[in-house]
Amino acid sequence: MKKYIILSIIVIIAVGSISYMFASYRINNLQIEENNKMYTDIYNKEITGTELATIINKTIDRNEKNEVQKDESGFYIENETNSIIIEIKFKEAEEIIRTESISTNGIENFINFYSNFKFKCTKIEYHAKTNFTKYLYFEEI
């Protein structure tokens, strides 16, 4: 009789452990999907400068909430877990611009000049550890 009780307890613990691991795995995947949704929705699609400004603001807000460190130039440092870096290539500029530069100069100025211009996200990279979005590259089209 004792053997059956012990065996039953072991089976209940095993089933509970497996259920917990599966639930944790599922919750983690949902967090990844939720975190990446805004970025995957715009990948390879044309968006306006106003929409890009919204993405820039939300990304800067996420980096601030995640306490992503900045270097001496004020650029976010990739932290291998939850940092997001956005770069933009404008037609008339040789260099690639980071969103921190746009934010420093004022998102309002960006909207005033580029609100009706079209941009396209042509590259997305993900953190290896967390699968969260880590890098976006936009081109003016």
C-alpha positions as CSV (number, residue, x, y, z in Angstrom):
1,M,0.0,0.0,0.0
2,K,2.9,2.4,0.9
3,K,4.5,1.7,-2.5
4,Y,1.3,2.8,-4.3
5,I,1.1,6.0,-2.3
6,I,4.8,6.9,-2.9
7,L,4.4,6.0,-6.6
8,S,1.3,8.2,-6.8
9,I,3.1,11.1,-5.1
10,I,6.0,10.8,-7.5
11,V,3.7,10.7,-10.5
12,I,1.8,13.8,-9.3
13,I,5.1,15.7,-8.7
14,A,6.4,14.7,-12.2
15,V,3.2,15.8,-13.9
16,G,3.2,19.0,-11.9
17,S,6.8,19.7,-12.8
18,I,6.2,19.1,-16.5
19,S,3.1,21.3,-16.5
20,Y,5.0,24.1,-14.8
21,M,7.9,23.9,-17.3
22,F,5.4,23.9,-20.2
23,A,3.5,26.9,-18.8
24,S,6.8,28.8,-18.2
25,Y,7.9,28.0,-21.8
26,R,4.5,29.2,-23.2
27,I,4.6,32.4,-21.1
28,N,8.1,33.1,-22.3
29,N,7.1,32.7,-26.0
30,L,4.1,35.0,-25.5
31,Q,6.4,37.7,-24.0
32,I,8.7,37.4,-27.0
33,E,5.8,37.6,-29.5
34,E,4.4,40.6,-27.6
35,N,7.7,42.4,-27.5
36,N,8.5,41.8,-31.1
37,K,5.0,42.3,-32.6
38,M,5.4,46.0,-33.4
39,Y,8.6,45.5,-35.2
40,T,7.7,42.3,-37.1
41,D,4.4,44.0,-38.3
42,I,6.4,46.7,-40.1
43,Y,9.2,44.5,-41.6
44,N,9.4,45.0,-45.3
45,K,6.5,47.4,-45.4
46,E,6.4,51.0,-46.4
47,I,5.6,53.4,-43.5
48,T,5.5,57.2,-43.3
49,G,7.9,59.3,-41.4
50,T,5.2,60.0,-38.8
51,E,4.9,56.2,-38.2
52,L,8.6,55.9,-38.0
53,A,8.7,58.7,-35.4
54,T,6.2,56.8,-33.3
55,I,8.4,53.7,-33.5
56,I,11.4,55.7,-32.5
57,N,9.6,57.1,-29.5
58,K,8.3,53.7,-28.4
59,T,11.8,52.2,-28.8
60,I,13.5,54.9,-26.8
61,D,10.8,54.5,-24.2
62,R,11.5,50.7,-24.1
63,N,15.2,51.2,-23.8
64,E,14.7,53.7,-20.9
65,K,12.3,51.3,-19.1
66,N,14.8,48.5,-19.6
67,E,17.6,50.7,-18.2
68,V,19.8,50.2,-21.3
69,Q,23.1,52.0,-20.8
70,K,24.4,54.7,-23.1
71,D,27.9,55.4,-24.2
72,E,29.7,58.8,-23.9
73,S,28.1,59.9,-27.2
74,G,24.6,59.2,-25.9
75,F,24.0,56.1,-28.0
76,Y,22.4,53.0,-26.5
77,I,24.8,50.1,-25.8
78,E,23.7,46.7,-27.0
79,N,23.3,44.5,-23.8
80,E,22.6,41.1,-25.3
81,T,19.1,40.8,-23.7
82,N,16.7,43.7,-24.2
83,S,18.3,46.7,-25.9
84,I,16.9,47.9,-29.2
85,I,19.0,49.9,-31.7
86,I,17.5,51.6,-34.8
87,E,19.5,53.0,-37.7
88,I,18.1,55.0,-40.6
89,K,19.6,55.5,-44.0
90,F,18.4,58.7,-45.7
91,K,18.7,59.2,-49.5
92,E,20.6,62.5,-49.3
93,A,23.0,61.4,-46.5
94,E,26.1,59.3,-46.8
95,E,26.2,58.2,-43.2
96,I,23.6,56.0,-41.3
97,I,21.8,57.9,-38.6
98,R,21.0,56.4,-35.2
99,T,17.6,57.2,-33.6
100,E,19.3,58.8,-30.6
101,S,20.6,61.6,-32.9
102,I,17.1,62.2,-34.1
103,S,15.7,62.3,-30.6
104,T,18.5,64.7,-29.5
105,N,17.6,67.0,-32.4
106,G,13.9,66.7,-31.6
107,I,11.3,64.2,-32.9
108,E,9.2,67.2,-33.8
109,N,11.8,68.4,-36.3
110,F,12.0,64.9,-37.8
111,I,8.2,64.9,-38.2
112,N,8.2,68.4,-39.7
113,F,10.7,67.4,-42.4
114,Y,10.0,63.7,-43.0
115,S,6.3,63.1,-42.1
116,N,5.3,62.3,-45.6
117,F,8.4,60.5,-46.7
118,K,8.3,56.8,-47.0
119,F,10.6,54.4,-45.1
120,K,11.0,50.6,-45.2
121,C,12.5,48.3,-42.5
122,T,14.8,46.1,-44.4
123,K,16.7,44.4,-41.6
124,I,15.7,43.0,-38.2
125,E,18.1,41.2,-35.8
126,Y,17.3,39.4,-32.6
127,H,19.1,38.9,-29.3
128,A,20.5,35.3,-29.1
129,K,19.7,34.9,-25.4
130,T,16.2,36.2,-25.4
131,N,15.0,36.4,-29.0
132,F,13.8,40.0,-28.4
133,T,14.3,42.4,-31.2
134,K,17.8,44.0,-30.9
135,Y,18.3,45.9,-34.2
136,L,16.3,47.5,-36.9
137,Y,17.5,49.1,-40.1
138,F,15.3,51.5,-42.1
139,E,15.9,53.0,-45.5
140,E,14.2,56.0,-47.0
141,I,12.5,55.0,-50.2
